[in-house]
Amino acid sequence: MSPISVVAVLRYSTMLRKTIYATLIVFLTMGSASAQTVHPGIGGYSPMRDQAEKKNDKEIDRAYQSTRKVIPDTKKEKIDPWRDVRPDPPAAAKNTR
């Protein structure tokens, strides 16, 4: 092999390797970008629901609402587990001006 052909082969292999790397980067970028788009009908919640799924959703919602009614609302009453340990706050002094 002549020195010119060795240089040509090395140049060709370098160019081929760069082309393969660039193509790989483009494909990986396209894959991650397409994973972020919404594909209708693929897994999860679909806006096109049949009657059985709508009935199941209503049953789940009804069970959730009945469970919420059973659990007491803690926002109404203030619960202080340390009330027996904590001393009473000092009485406010009267302003005698």
C-alpha positions in Angstrom: 0.0 0.0 0.0 1.2 3.4 -0.8 1.3 6.1 1.8 -1.4 8.0 0.0 -3.8 5.1 0.3 -3.1 4.7 4.0 -3.9 8.3 4.6 -7.1 8.0 2.5 -8.2 5.0 4.5 -7.5 6.7 7.8 -9.3 9.8 6.6 -12.3 7.7 5.4 -12.5 5.8 8.7 -12.4 9.0 10.7 -15.1 10.5 8.6 -17.2 7.4 8.9 -16.8 7.3 12.7 -17.8 11.0 13.0 -20.8 10.3 10.7 -21.9 7.3 12.9 -21.5 9.3 16.1 -23.5 12.2 14.7 -26.2 9.9 13.5 -26.3 8.2 16.9 -26.6 11.6 18.7 -29.5 12.6 16.3 -31.4 9.3 17.0 -31.0 9.6 20.7 -32.2 13.2 20.7 -35.2 12.2 18.6 -36.0 9.4 21.0 -36.0 11.5 24.1 -38.0 14.3 22.3 -40.6 11.9 21.1 -40.9 10.4 24.6 -42.1 13.8 25.9 -45.0 14.1 23.4 -48.5 12.8 24.1 -49.5 9.7 22.3 -53.3 9.3 22.4 -54.5 5.8 23.5 -51.1 4.6 24.9 -51.4 3.8 28.5 -52.8 5.8 31.3 -56.0 7.9 31.1 -57.6 8.2 27.7 -60.3 10.8 27.0 -62.2 8.2 25.0 -63.7 6.1 27.8 -66.4 3.5 27.4 -69.4 3.0 29.7 -67.7 0.4 31.9 -64.8 2.7 32.6 -67.0 5.6 33.3 -69.1 3.5 35.7 -65.9 2.3 37.4 -64.8 5.9 37.8 -68.1 6.9 39.4 -67.9 4.0 41.8 -64.3 4.9 42.8 -65.4 8.5 43.3 -68.4 7.5 45.4 -66.2 5.3 47.6 -63.7 8.1 48.0 -66.4 10.6 49.0 -67.9 8.1 51.6 -64.5 7.6 53.1 -63.9 11.3 53.4 -67.2 11.6 55.3 -66.1 9.0 57.8 -62.7 10.5 58.6 -63.0 13.5 61.0 -61.9 16.9 59.9 -58.9 17.8 62.0 -58.9 21.4 60.9 -62.0 22.1 63.0 -60.5 21.2 66.4 -57.0 22.0 67.4 -55.2 19.0 68.7 -52.3 19.6 71.0 -50.6 16.4 72.2 -48.4 18.4 74.6 -51.1 20.3 76.4 -50.7 18.4 79.6 -46.9 18.9 79.7 -46.7 22.5 78.5 -47.3 25.2 81.3 -50.2 27.6 80.9 -49.2 30.9 79.3 -48.7 33.8 81.8 -51.7 36.0 82.4 -51.7 39.3 80.5 -50.8 42.2 82.7 -53.4 44.9 83.0 -52.5 48.3 81.5 -53.0 50.8 84.4 -52.5 54.1 82.8 
